[in-house]
Amino acid sequence: MNKEFITEIISRAVKDYGFRQVVLYNIEGINEYIETTEQIPSELIKIIEKKINPALSELPVPVEPKDQKAIINDILFLLNDSID
């Protein structure tokens, strides 16, 4: 998995409340909700659970479009040393 892929997951979770619920409460089943031939490896799922989910759980519903880019960047910053 690369940074573009994880950025896509974070971006979708910030913009789409339903997908955010999948990331927060059914991360083990996330592969059913993404359009890719690759499966998310378990080590990335653990990173999402540990570093991304706490930030996602505090987001307002909905995240205003004008705030989305900044929030996505803030969450990506949390992952600086966790993904390549």
Rosetta constraint file for C-alpha pairs under 8 A:
AtomPair CA 1 CA 5 HARMONIC 6.32 0.50
AtomPair CA 1 CA 6 HARMONIC 7.38 0.50
AtomPair CA 1 CA 40 HARMONIC 7.21 0.50
AtomPair CA 1 CA 41 HARMONIC 7.87 0.50
AtomPair CA 1 CA 44 HARMONIC 7.99 0.50
AtomPair CA 2 CA 6 HARMONIC 6.60 0.50
AtomPair CA 2 CA 83 HARMONIC 7.01 0.50
AtomPair CA 2 CA 84 HARMONIC 5.87 0.50
AtomPair CA 3 CA 7 HARMONIC 5.94 0.50
AtomPair CA 3 CA 83 HARMONIC 6.36 0.50
AtomPair CA 3 CA 84 HARMONIC 5.87 0.50
AtomPair CA 4 CA 8 HARMONIC 6.17 0.50
AtomPair CA 5 CA 9 HARMONIC 6.49 0.50
AtomPair CA 6 CA 10 HARMONIC 6.21 0.50
AtomPair CA 7 CA 11 HARMONIC 5.92 0.50
AtomPair CA 7 CA 72 HARMONIC 7.91 0.50
AtomPair CA 7 CA 76 HARMONIC 7.12 0.50
AtomPair CA 8 CA 12 HARMONIC 6.07 0.50
AtomPair CA 9 CA 13 HARMONIC 6.10 0.50
AtomPair CA 10 CA 14 HARMONIC 6.15 0.50
AtomPair CA 10 CA 52 HARMONIC 7.97 0.50
AtomPair CA 10 CA 72 HARMONIC 6.52 0.50
AtomPair CA 10 CA 75 HARMONIC 7.62 0.50
AtomPair CA 10 CA 76 HARMONIC 7.84 0.50
AtomPair CA 11 CA 15 HARMONIC 6.22 0.50
AtomPair CA 11 CA 72 HARMONIC 5.91 0.50
AtomPair CA 12 CA 16 HARMONIC 5.57 0.50
AtomPair CA 12 CA 19 HARMONIC 6.80 0.50
AtomPair CA 12 CA 20 HARMONIC 7.47 0.50
AtomPair CA 13 CA 17 HARMONIC 6.44 0.50
AtomPair CA 13 CA 18 HARMONIC 7.84 0.50
AtomPair CA 13 CA 19 HARMONIC 5.34 0.50
AtomPair CA 13 CA 20 HARMONIC 4.15 0.50
AtomPair CA 13 CA 21 HARMONIC 7.92 0.50
AtomPair CA 13 CA 23 HARMONIC 7.09 0.50
AtomPair CA 13 CA 56 HARMONIC 7.62 0.50
AtomPair CA 14 CA 20 HARMONIC 6.65 0.50
AtomPair CA 14 CA 56 HARMONIC 7.19 0.50
AtomPair CA 14 CA 59 HARMONIC 7.85 0.50
AtomPair CA 14 CA 63 HARMONIC 6.74 0.50
AtomPair CA 14 CA 68 HARMONIC 6.68 0.50
AtomPair CA 14 CA 71 HARMONIC 7.61 0.50
AtomPair CA 14 CA 72 HARMONIC 6.87 0.50
AtomPair CA 15 CA 62 HARMONIC 7.72 0.50
AtomPair CA 15 CA 63 HARMONIC 6.57 0.50
AtomPair CA 15 CA 65 HARMONIC 7.76 0.50
AtomPair CA 15 CA 68 HARMONIC 6.86 0.50
AtomPair CA 16 CA 20 HARMONIC 6.21 0.50
AtomPair CA 17 CA 21 HARMONIC 6.32 0.50
AtomPair CA 17 CA 61 HARMONIC 7.02 0.50
AtomPair CA 17 CA 62 HARMONIC 6.94 0.50
AtomPair CA 18 CA 22 HARMONIC 6.70 0.50
AtomPair CA 19 CA 23 HARMONIC 6.38 0.50
AtomPair CA 19 CA 33 HARMONIC 7.89 0.50
AtomPair CA 20 CA 24 HARMONIC 6.08 0.50
AtomPair CA 20 CA 56 HARMONIC 7.24 0.50
AtomPair CA 21 CA 25 HARMONIC 5.76 0.50
AtomPair CA 21 CA 26 HARMONIC 7.41 0.50
AtomPair CA 22 CA 26 HARMONIC 4.80 0.50
AtomPair CA 22 CA 27 HARMONIC 6.06 0.50
AtomPair CA 22 CA 29 HARMONIC 7.70 0.50
AtomPair CA 22 CA 30 HARMONIC 6.48 0.50
AtomPair CA 23 CA 27 HARMONIC 4.77 0.50
AtomPair CA 23 CA 30 HARMONIC 6.65 0.50
AtomPair CA 23 CA 53 HARMONIC 7.28 0.50
AtomPair CA 24 CA 49 HARMONIC 7.58 0.50
AtomPair CA 24 CA 53 HARMONIC 5.77 0.50
AtomPair CA 24 CA 56 HARMONIC 7.47 0.50
AtomPair CA 24 CA 57 HARMONIC 7.18 0.50
AtomPair CA 26 CA 30 HARMONIC 6.48 0.50
AtomPair CA 27 CA 45 HARMONIC 6.76 0.50
AtomPair CA 27 CA 49 HARMONIC 7.60 0.50
AtomPair CA 28 CA 45 HARMONIC 7.23 0.50
AtomPair CA 29 CA 33 HARMONIC 7.65 0.50
AtomPair CA 30 CA 34 HARMONIC 6.72 0.50
AtomPair CA 30 CA 40 HARMONIC 7.95 0.50
AtomPair CA 31 CA 39 HARMONIC 5.95 0.50
AtomPair CA 31 CA 40 HARMONIC 6.55 0.50
AtomPair CA 40 CA 44 HARMONIC 6.53 0.50
AtomPair CA 40 CA 45 HARMONIC 6.83 0.50
AtomPair CA 41 CA 45 HARMONIC 6.47 0.50
AtomPair CA 42 CA 46 HARMONIC 6.26 0.50
AtomPair CA 43 CA 47 HARMONIC 6.45 0.50
AtomPair CA 44 CA 48 HARMONIC 6.19 0.50
AtomPair CA 45 CA 49 HARMONIC 6.17 0.50
AtomPair CA 46 CA 50 HARMONIC 6.07 0.50
AtomPair CA 47 CA 51 HARMONIC 5.72 0.50
AtomPair CA 47 CA 52 HARMONIC 7.19 0.50
AtomPair CA 47 CA 82 HARMONIC 7.36 0.50
AtomPair CA 48 CA 52 HARMONIC 4.78 0.50
AtomPair CA 48 CA 53 HARMONIC 6.11 0.50
AtomPair CA 49 CA 53 HARMONIC 5.23 0.50
AtomPair CA 49 CA 54 HARMONIC 7.73 0.50
AtomPair CA 50 CA 54 HARMONIC 7.21 0.50
AtomPair CA 51 CA 55 HARMONIC 7.34 0.50
AtomPair CA 51 CA 78 HARMONIC 6.76 0.50
AtomPair CA 51 CA 79 HARMONIC 7.12 0.50
AtomPair CA 52 CA 56 HARMONIC 6.22 0.50
AtomPair CA 52 CA 75 HARMONIC 6.61 0.50
AtomPair CA 52 CA 78 HARMONIC 7.63 0.50
AtomPair CA 53 CA 57 HARMONIC 5.93 0.50
AtomPair CA 54 CA 58 HARMONIC 6.75 0.50
AtomPair CA 55 CA 59 HARMONIC 6.91 0.50
AtomPair CA 55 CA 75 HARMONIC 6.81 0.50
AtomPair CA 59 CA 63 HARMONIC 6.83 0.50
AtomPair CA 63 CA 67 HARMONIC 6.67 0.50
AtomPair CA 63 CA 68 HARMONIC 6.31 0.50
AtomPair CA 64 CA 68 HARMONIC 6.37 0.50
AtomPair CA 65 CA 69 HARMONIC 7.92 0.50
AtomPair CA 67 CA 71 HARMONIC 6.29 0.50
AtomPair CA 68 CA 72 HARMONIC 6.10 0.50
AtomPair CA 69 CA 73 HARMONIC 6.21 0.50
AtomPair CA 70 CA 74 HARMONIC 6.14 0.50
AtomPair CA 71 CA 75 HARMONIC 6.25 0.50
AtomPair CA 72 CA 76 HARMONIC 6.17 0.50
AtomPair CA 73 CA 77 HARMONIC 6.12 0.50
AtomPair CA 74 CA 78 HARMONIC 6.76 0.50
AtomPair CA 75 CA 79 HARMONIC 7.05 0.50
AtomPair CA 76 CA 80 HARMONIC 6.68 0.50
AtomPair CA 79 CA 83 HARMONIC 6.45 0.50
